[in-house]
């Protein structure tokens, strides 16, 4: 990713906000240019495919830390969960990191994605002020809803002394049904 380019917000599965063209709702990405000059995006493409989940998660973590004092420790298993689950976990990580920084003023995170007997276990915890003003906005509500649609669950815990935590458990996909 170009230096100074920040993905500020990602809206995936939008069914509620910013209607356009006769009431249609679109997904979007909000970009911010934190550099002193222009950023040329002409060589970049957006893809719905996230075939290498581990590399994409690591890329999101590295992009978050680049040029900042944010620290993210991680432990990521090499899992193939299928395109839809991969996209969901990637966007959940981005949402959690952005929320932790923006709302909780977090400076450190721990992220893990582990394969267990009952499925994939996602954990993102931070050192921010998770208990102060915590409520489920659109991002967390959408995360919870999508986890249920995929047969799993998402849980959120916030404490001013302990920061904020997102836990997601997804069953492994039936590869005969999902490509």
ZIQUITA-V588843 format. One record per backbone hydrogen bond with DSSP energy under -1.0 kcal/mol. NH is the residue of the N-H (numbers start at 0). CO is the residue of the C=O. If there is no record, write none. Layout:
nh={NH | NH}
co={CO | CO}
This chain:
nh={4 | 5 | 7 | 7 | 8 | 10 | 19 | 23 | 27 | 29 | 31 | 33 | 43 | 55 | 56 | 57 | 58 | 59 | 60 | 61 | 62 | 63 | 64 | 65 | 67 | 70 | 72 | 74 | 76 | 78 | 85 | 86 | 87 | 88 | 89 | 90 | 91 | 92 | 93 | 94 | 95 | 96 | 97 | 98 | 99 | 100 | 101 | 102 | 103 | 105 | 108 | 109 | 110 | 111 | 112 | 113 | 115 | 118 | 119 | 120 | 121 | 122 | 123 | 124 | 125 | 126 | 128 | 129 | 131 | 136 | 140 | 141 | 142 | 143 | 144 | 145 | 146 | 147 | 148 | 149 | 150 | 151 | 152 | 154 | 156 | 158 | 162 | 164 | 165 | 166 | 167 | 168 | 169 | 176 | 177}
co={1 | 31 | 5 | 29 | 29 | 27 | 23 | 19 | 10 | 8 | 5 | 3 | 40 | 51 | 52 | 53 | 54 | 55 | 56 | 57 | 58 | 59 | 60 | 61 | 64 | 106 | 108 | 110 | 112 | 76 | 81 | 82 | 83 | 84 | 85 | 86 | 87 | 88 | 89 | 90 | 91 | 92 | 93 | 94 | 95 | 96 | 97 | 98 | 98 | 99 | 70 | 124 | 72 | 122 | 74 | 120 | 118 | 115 | 169 | 113 | 167 | 111 | 165 | 109 | 163 | 107 | 103 | 127 | 128 | 134 | 136 | 137 | 138 | 139 | 140 | 141 | 142 | 143 | 144 | 145 | 147 | 146 | 168 | 166 | 164 | 162 | 158 | 156 | 123 | 154 | 121 | 152 | 119 | 173 | 173}
